[in-house]
């Protein structure tokens, strides 16, 4: 009986033992610990390798861009690329864990539309801390960066304010210095004649197309009179019946009466000025053919002294035109912008040089002004902001940008007139508009624009 009871208790205890799984937790944890540690360790090792690769990518990007700049500047020759690449990369790559690091550079000279390229490739590895237990003592990585240049040829129009207010604070002097520095910066990008062209468009109410064009077929003379003044009364009186000084084109454009018979046969007195074309050709690039599309000869007493310089790579001529600028007259940014646009086109009146269909061109306008639009052929009193001129300019900017031209606009306000309502709109991007308050800032703004343009030619 006792034996039976003892056996029964033993059997019950045995059954409880076989069913008890409390010790399995420790066993399962022990079994799972190895792969868990392996995965965690692998993540740590891979993150170290990723950090090294990211650091290498940044160093290669900078190396490729600096090599491209050195080649375009003529600082190095193609035979020096590998040595210079290693020197730049060594100075830039600061990851201490990477080992067996190698760098190579491959240069491909310009061909067709591809331009010249430099590809810089790097590779290396890091020693692992955890994965080596699984048979992976190192993790390798590699990456590359490419700089391309010369695929984009540049055609740049400098549209520069020559109005009377540019005399104050010597803004005209600061503009000349900044413009010539920009010409130096852009001309350095040209490896061959024609890689970079620049035009100069000085403007006020009108632009000066040069008296050498007096017989050009694209001019019209039906609202031109060389005898603007009625000297019998006052030097500020004209033949316009409104009693305010206007040219014949401006007088009739405002629907006033011109009380004088023009002596149009004596065009030797013309000062080279042209005013706005008939609307809506005043905001278009339509080539001149009929009367309405032709450019209106004018006789503004404040006509810019410096005539428009069409696209050229004669940098001495560009700088000479800039040096000859003087400040006089009121502000019509619209006409300056139109002639900047026209200077980029292969058509009358400025007939830009032809473009190679196998190459890619970047067309750029840089518009600088120190004030607000105050008048044109039809609107404005020449002293306060004209919303009508702004409206014409806004339409002009829409039309220019629709053709793929990049516009940079720069305004300097030293007299508290306030920011233009239209210049930020005309800029191709928000960071392409510059608002300045001191002439000393013009050089920095132009240098920044030059750097931005450089990136259009030296890319990736």
C-alpha positions as CSV (number, residue, x, y, z in Angstrom):
1,X,0.0,0.0,0.0
2,X,2.8,2.3,1.0
3,X,4.7,1.3,-2.2
4,X,1.7,2.2,-4.3
5,X,1.4,5.6,-2.7
6,X,5.0,6.4,-3.1
7,X,4.9,5.3,-6.8
8,X,1.9,7.4,-7.4
9,X,3.5,10.5,-5.9
10,X,6.7,9.9,-8.0
11,X,4.6,9.5,-11.2
12,X,2.8,12.8,-10.4
13,X,6.0,14.6,-9.8
14,X,7.5,13.3,-13.0
15,X,4.5,14.5,-15.0
16,X,4.9,18.0,-13.4
17,X,8.6,18.0,-14.3
18,X,8.1,17.1,-17.9
19,X,5.4,19.8,-18.2
20,X,7.4,22.6,-16.6
21,X,8.8,25.0,-19.3
22,X,10.1,27.8,-17.0
23,X,13.7,27.1,-17.8
24,X,13.2,27.3,-21.6
25,X,13.3,31.1,-21.5
26,X,16.9,31.1,-20.6
27,X,17.7,28.4,-23.1
28,X,15.8,30.2,-25.9
29,X,17.5,33.5,-25.0
30,X,20.9,31.9,-25.1
31,X,20.2,30.4,-28.5
32,X,18.8,33.7,-29.9
33,X,21.6,35.9,-28.4
34,X,24.1,35.0,-31.0
35,X,22.1,36.1,-34.1
36,X,20.8,39.2,-32.2
37,X,24.3,40.4,-31.4
38,X,25.3,39.6,-35.0
39,X,22.5,41.7,-36.5
40,X,23.1,44.6,-34.1
41,X,26.8,44.4,-34.7
42,X,26.3,44.3,-38.5
43,X,24.1,47.4,-38.3
44,X,26.9,49.3,-36.4
45,X,29.5,48.1,-38.9
46,X,27.4,49.1,-41.9
47,X,26.7,52.6,-40.4
48,X,30.4,53.2,-40.0
49,X,30.9,52.1,-43.6
50,X,28.1,54.4,-44.7
51,X,29.6,57.3,-42.8
52,X,32.9,56.7,-44.5
53,X,31.3,56.5,-48.0
54,X,29.3,59.8,-47.3
55,X,32.5,61.5,-46.3
56,X,34.2,60.2,-49.4
57,X,31.4,61.4,-51.7
58,X,31.6,65.0,-50.3
59,X,35.4,65.0,-50.8
60,X,35.0,63.6,-54.4
61,X,32.3,66.2,-55.3
62,X,34.6,69.1,-54.2
63,X,37.6,67.5,-55.8
64,X,35.8,67.1,-59.2
65,X,34.6,70.7,-59.2
66,X,38.0,72.2,-58.2
67,X,39.7,70.1,-60.9
68,X,37.2,71.4,-63.5
69,X,37.8,75.0,-62.4
70,X,41.6,74.5,-62.5
71,X,41.4,73.2,-66.0
72,X,39.1,76.0,-67.3
73,X,41.3,78.6,-65.6
74,X,44.5,77.1,-67.1
75,X,45.9,76.5,-63.6
76,X,46.7,72.9,-64.5
77,X,47.1,70.8,-67.6
78,X,45.5,67.5,-68.3
79,X,48.7,65.6,-67.4
80,X,48.5,67.0,-63.8
81,X,45.0,65.9,-63.1
82,X,45.7,62.7,-61.3
83,X,48.3,64.3,-59.0
84,X,46.1,67.3,-58.3
85,X,43.1,65.0,-57.6
86,X,45.0,63.1,-55.0
87,X,46.2,66.3,-53.3
88,X,42.7,67.8,-53.2
89,X,41.1,64.6,-52.0
90,X,43.7,64.0,-49.3
91,X,43.1,67.5,-47.9
92,X,39.3,67.0,-47.9
93,X,38.7,63.4,-46.8
94,X,39.0,63.2,-43.0
95,X,37.4,59.8,-42.1
96,X,39.9,58.2,-39.7
97,X,38.5,54.6,-39.9
98,X,38.8,54.2,-43.6
99,X,41.8,52.2,-44.9
100,X,43.1,51.1,-48.3
101,X,41.7,54.3,-49.8
102,X,42.4,54.8,-53.5
103,X,41.4,57.7,-55.8
104,X,41.6,58.0,-59.6
105,X,40.6,60.7,-62.0
106,X,39.5,60.4,-65.7
107,X,39.4,63.4,-68.0
108,X,37.4,63.4,-71.2
109,X,37.8,66.3,-73.6
110,X,34.9,68.2,-75.1
111,X,33.1,66.5,-78.0
112,X,29.9,67.6,-79.6
113,X,27.2,68.4,-77.1
114,X,28.8,66.5,-74.2
115,X,31.4,69.0,-73.2
116,X,34.5,68.1,-71.2
117,X,34.2,65.9,-68.1
118,X,36.3,64.8,-65.1
119,X,35.2,61.7,-63.3
120,X,36.8,61.2,-59.9
121,X,36.4,57.7,-58.4
122,X,37.3,56.6,-54.9
123,X,37.2,53.3,-52.9
124,X,38.2,52.0,-49.5
125,X,37.1,49.8,-46.6
126,X,36.7,49.8,-42.9
127,X,37.7,47.0,-40.5
128,X,34.6,45.5,-38.8
129,X,34.2,45.0,-35.1
130,X,31.3,42.6,-35.1
131,X,31.0,41.0,-38.5
132,X,34.5,39.6,-38.4
133,X,33.1,36.8,-36.2
134,X,30.9,35.9,-39.1
135,X,33.9,35.9,-41.5
136,X,33.7,39.5,-42.8
137,X,36.8,41.3,-41.5
138,X,36.2,44.4,-43.6
139,X,33.3,46.2,-45.4
140,X,34.3,47.8,-48.8
141,X,32.7,50.9,-50.3
142,X,33.2,53.0,-53.4
143,X,31.6,56.1,-55.1
144,X,32.4,58.7,-57.8
145,X,31.7,62.3,-58.8
146,X,31.6,63.9,-62.3
147,X,32.1,67.5,-63.3
148,X,31.1,68.6,-66.8
149,X,31.8,71.9,-68.4
150,X,31.8,73.5,-71.9
151,X,28.6,71.8,-72.9
152,X,26.8,75.1,-72.1
153,X,27.9,78.1,-74.1
154,X,27.0,81.5,-72.5
155,X,25.4,84.5,-74.1
156,X,24.9,87.2,-71.5
157,X,23.2,90.7,-71.8
158,X,24.2,93.3,-69.3
159,X,21.2,95.7,-69.1
160,X,22.5,98.7,-67.0
161,X,20.7,101.7,-65.5
162,X,22.2,105.0,-66.8
163,X,19.6,107.3,-65.3
164,X,20.4,110.6,-63.5
165,X,19.9,109.2,-60.0
166,X,22.9,106.9,-60.6
167,X,25.1,109.9,-60.0
168,X,24.2,110.0,-56.3
169,X,26.6,108.2,-53.9
170,X,28.7,107.4,-57.1
171,X,26.4,104.5,-57.9
172,X,27.5,104.8,-61.5
173,X,31.1,104.4,-60.5
174,X,30.4,101.3,-58.4
175,X,28.3,99.8,-61.2
176,X,31.2,100.3,-63.7
177,X,33.7,98.6,-61.3
178,X,31.3,95.7,-60.6
179,X,30.4,95.2,-64.2
180,X,34.0,95.0,-65.4
181,X,34.8,92.5,-62.6
182,X,31.9,90.4,-63.8
183,X,33.2,90.6,-67.4
184,X,36.6,89.3,-66.1
185,X,34.8,86.5,-64.2
186,X,32.7,85.4,-67.2
187,X,35.4,85.8,-69.8
188,X,37.6,83.4,-67.8
189,X,35.1,80.6,-68.6
190,X,35.8,80.9,-72.3
191,X,38.4,78.4,-73.6
192,X,37.7,79.2,-77.2
193,X,36.5,82.4,-78.9
194,X,32.7,82.3,-78.9
195,X,32.3,80.2,-75.8
196,X,31.1,83.3,-74.0
197,X,29.5,86.4,-75.5
198,X,28.5,89.5,-73.7
199,X,26.3,92.5,-74.8
200,X,25.9,95.8,-73.0
201,X,22.6,97.7,-73.0
202,X,22.7,101.1,-71.2
203,X,19.2,102.5,-70.7
204,X,17.1,105.4,-69.3
205,X,13.8,106.4,-70.9
206,X,15.3,105.4,-74.2
207,X,18.3,103.5,-75.5
208,X,21.0,104.6,-77.8
209,X,21.4,102.4,-80.9
210,X,24.2,104.5,-82.3
211,X,24.0,107.2,-85.0
212,X,25.7,104.8,-87.4
213,X,22.3,103.1,-87.8
214,X,20.7,106.3,-89.1
215,X,19.7,104.6,-92.4
216,X,18.7,101.2,-91.0
217,X,15.6,99.7,-92.4
218,X,14.3,98.8,-89.0
219,X,13.9,102.5,-87.9
220,X,10.8,104.7,-88.3
221,X,10.8,108.5,-88.3
222,X,7.2,109.5,-88.3
223,X,7.3,110.8,-84.7
224,X,10.8,112.3,-84.7
225,X,11.6,116.0,-84.6
226,X,15.1,117.2,-83.9
227,X,13.7,120.6,-82.8
228,X,12.4,119.7,-79.4
229,X,12.7,123.1,-77.7
230,X,10.8,126.3,-78.1
231,X,13.7,128.5,-77.1
232,X,11.6,131.7,-77.3
233,X,9.9,130.7,-74.1
234,X,12.0,128.4,-71.9
235,X,14.5,125.7,-72.5
236,X,12.1,123.3,-70.8
237,X,9.2,124.1,-73.1
238,X,8.6,122.0,-76.2
239,X,6.2,122.1,-79.0
240,X,3.9,119.8,-77.1
241,X,0.6,121.5,-76.2
242,X,0.6,120.1,-72.6
243,X,3.2,122.6,-71.5
244,X,5.6,119.9,-70.2
245,X,9.0,118.9,-71.7
246,X,8.4,115.9,-74.0
247,X,9.8,114.6,-77.3
248,X,7.5,114.4,-80.2
249,X,7.2,110.6,-79.8
250,X,6.3,111.0,-76.1
251,X,3.9,113.9,-76.8
252,X,1.9,112.0,-79.4
253,X,2.1,108.8,-77.4
254,X,0.2,110.6,-74.6
255,X,-2.4,111.8,-77.2
256,X,-1.2,115.5,-77.0
257,X,-0.7,117.7,-80.0
258,X,2.7,118.5,-81.5
259,X,2.7,122.1,-82.7
260,X,5.6,122.0,-85.0
261,X,6.5,120.7,-88.5
262,X,9.3,118.2,-88.1
263,X,12.4,118.7,-90.3
264,X,12.8,114.9,-90.8
265,X,15.0,115.4,-93.9
266,X,18.0,116.4,-91.7
267,X,18.7,113.2,-89.8
268,X,22.3,114.4,-89.1
269,X,20.9,115.9,-85.9
270,X,19.6,112.5,-84.6
271,X,21.4,111.5,-81.3
272,X,20.9,107.8,-81.8
273,X,17.9,107.5,-79.4
274,X,15.0,105.1,-79.9
275,X,11.9,104.8,-77.8
276,X,9.3,102.0,-77.3
277,X,7.8,100.3,-80.3
278,X,4.0,100.3,-80.8
279,X,2.1,98.1,-78.4
280,X,2.2,95.1,-78.1
281,X,5.5,95.0,-80.0
282,X,7.0,97.0,-77.2
283,X,7.1,93.8,-75.1
284,X,7.9,91.2,-77.8
285,X,10.8,90.1,-79.8
286,X,9.1,90.3,-83.2
287,X,11.5,91.1,-85.9
288,X,10.9,94.5,-87.5
289,X,9.2,94.5,-90.8
290,X,6.1,96.7,-90.9
291,X,5.7,100.2,-89.5
292,X,4.3,99.0,-86.2
293,X,7.1,96.6,-85.7
294,X,9.9,99.1,-86.5
295,X,11.8,100.9,-83.8
296,X,10.8,104.5,-83.2
297,X,13.5,107.2,-83.6
298,X,13.4,109.7,-80.7
299,X,15.4,112.7,-79.7
300,X,15.4,112.5,-75.9
301,X,17.9,115.1,-74.5
302,X,19.0,112.5,-71.9
303,X,19.7,109.7,-74.4
304,X,22.4,107.4,-73.0
305,X,25.9,108.5,-74.1
306,X,27.0,104.9,-74.4
307,X,25.3,103.1,-77.4
308,X,24.2,99.5,-77.2
309,X,27.1,97.1,-77.7
310,X,25.8,93.9,-79.5
311,X,27.1,90.5,-78.4
312,X,30.9,90.2,-78.6
313,X,33.9,88.5,-77.1
314,X,36.0,91.6,-77.6
315,X,36.4,92.2,-73.8
316,X,38.2,95.5,-74.4
317,X,35.2,96.8,-76.3
318,X,32.9,95.6,-73.5
319,X,34.9,97.3,-70.9
320,X,35.2,100.5,-73.0
321,X,31.4,100.6,-73.4
322,X,30.9,100.3,-69.6
323,X,33.5,103.0,-69.0
324,X,31.7,105.4,-71.3
325,X,28.4,105.2,-69.4
326,X,27.1,108.4,-67.8
327,X,24.1,109.1,-65.6
328,X,21.2,111.2,-66.9
329,X,17.5,110.8,-67.6
330,X,14.5,108.9,-66.0
331,X,13.8,105.2,-65.8
332,X,12.2,102.8,-68.3
333,X,13.4,99.4,-67.4
334,X,11.1,97.8,-70.0
335,X,13.0,99.2,-73.0
336,X,16.3,98.2,-71.6
337,X,15.0,94.6,-71.0
338,X,13.7,94.4,-74.5
339,X,16.9,95.4,-76.1
340,X,18.8,93.0,-73.8
341,X,16.5,90.3,-75.1
342,X,16.9,91.4,-78.7
343,X,20.7,91.3,-78.3
344,X,20.5,87.5,-77.7
345,X,18.6,86.8,-80.9
346,X,19.8,86.0,-84.5
347,X,17.6,88.6,-86.1
348,X,17.4,92.3,-86.9
349,X,18.2,94.7,-85.5
350,X,21.2,93.4,-83.5
351,X,21.8,90.1,-85.3
352,X,23.5,88.0,-82.7
353,X,26.1,85.5,-84.0
354,X,24.7,82.2,-85.2
355,X,24.5,79.2,-82.9
356,X,25.8,75.7,-83.5
357,X,22.9,73.3,-83.5
358,X,25.1,70.6,-81.9
359,X,25.8,72.7,-78.8
360,X,23.8,73.9,-75.9
361,X,23.5,77.6,-75.2
362,X,22.5,79.4,-72.0
363,X,20.9,82.9,-72.6
364,X,21.1,85.2,-69.6
365,X,20.0,88.8,-68.9
366,X,21.3,90.8,-65.9
367,X,19.2,93.8,-65.3
368,X,20.6,96.4,-62.9
369,X,18.6,99.5,-61.8
370,X,18.6,102.0,-58.9
371,X,15.0,103.1,-59.1
372,X,11.4,102.5,-60.1
373,X,9.9,102.8,-63.5
374,X,8.9,106.4,-64.0
375,X,8.0,106.8,-67.7
376,X,8.0,105.5,-71.3
377,X,6.5,106.5,-74.6
378,X,3.0,106.6,-73.2
379,X,2.9,106.7,-69.5
380,X,4.5,108.3,-66.4
381,X,5.6,111.8,-65.3
382,X,9.4,110.8,-65.2
383,X,9.7,111.4,-61.5
384,X,7.3,109.0,-59.6
385,X,6.6,105.3,-60.0
386,X,4.4,104.4,-63.0
387,X,2.2,101.3,-62.5
388,X,1.4,101.4,-66.2
389,X,5.1,101.0,-67.1
390,X,5.4,98.2,-64.5
391,X,2.5,96.4,-66.2
392,X,4.2,96.6,-69.6
393,X,7.4,95.3,-68.0
394,X,5.6,92.4,-66.3
395,X,4.3,91.3,-69.6
396,X,7.8,91.6,-71.1
397,X,9.3,89.5,-68.4
398,X,6.7,86.8,-69.0
399,X,7.5,86.7,-72.7
400,X,11.3,86.7,-72.1
401,X,11.2,83.9,-69.5
402,X,8.9,81.8,-71.8
403,X,11.7,81.5,-74.3
404,X,14.0,80.0,-71.7
405,X,16.1,83.1,-71.0
406,X,17.4,83.3,-67.4
407,X,16.8,86.8,-65.8
408,X,18.7,88.2,-62.8
409,X,17.5,91.5,-61.5
410,X,19.4,93.8,-59.1
411,X,17.9,96.9,-57.4
412,X,19.7,99.4,-55.3
413,X,17.6,101.7,-53.2
414,X,19.6,104.5,-51.6
415,X,16.9,107.1,-51.3
416,X,14.1,105.2,-49.6
417,X,11.9,104.8,-52.7
418,X,11.2,101.2,-51.7
419,X,11.4,97.8,-53.4
420,X,10.2,97.6,-57.0
421,X,6.8,95.9,-57.5
422,X,8.0,94.1,-60.6
423,X,11.7,93.3,-60.4
424,X,11.3,90.3,-58.0
425,X,8.6,89.0,-60.3
426,X,10.9,89.3,-63.4
427,X,13.8,87.4,-61.8
428,X,13.8,83.7,-62.9
429,X,13.9,82.5,-59.3
430,X,13.6,84.1,-55.9
431,X,17.3,84.0,-55.3
432,X,17.9,85.7,-58.7
433,X,16.7,89.0,-57.3
434,X,19.0,91.1,-55.3
435,X,17.9,94.1,-53.1
436,X,20.7,96.4,-52.2
437,X,20.9,99.6,-50.1
438,X,24.5,100.7,-50.6
439,X,26.8,101.0,-53.7
440,X,29.4,98.9,-51.9
441,X,27.1,95.9,-52.2
442,X,27.0,96.0,-56.0
443,X,30.3,94.2,-56.5
444,X,29.3,91.3,-54.2
445,X,25.9,90.9,-55.9
446,X,27.5,90.8,-59.3
447,X,30.2,88.3,-58.1
448,X,27.4,86.1,-56.7
449,X,25.6,86.3,-60.1
450,X,28.9,85.4,-61.8
451,X,29.3,82.4,-59.6
452,X,25.7,81.3,-60.4
453,X,26.4,81.6,-64.1
454,X,29.6,79.7,-63.7
455,X,27.6,76.8,-62.4
456,X,25.6,76.8,-65.6
457,X,28.8,76.2,-67.5
458,X,30.6,74.0,-64.9
459,X,27.9,71.5,-63.8
460,X,27.3,68.3,-61.9
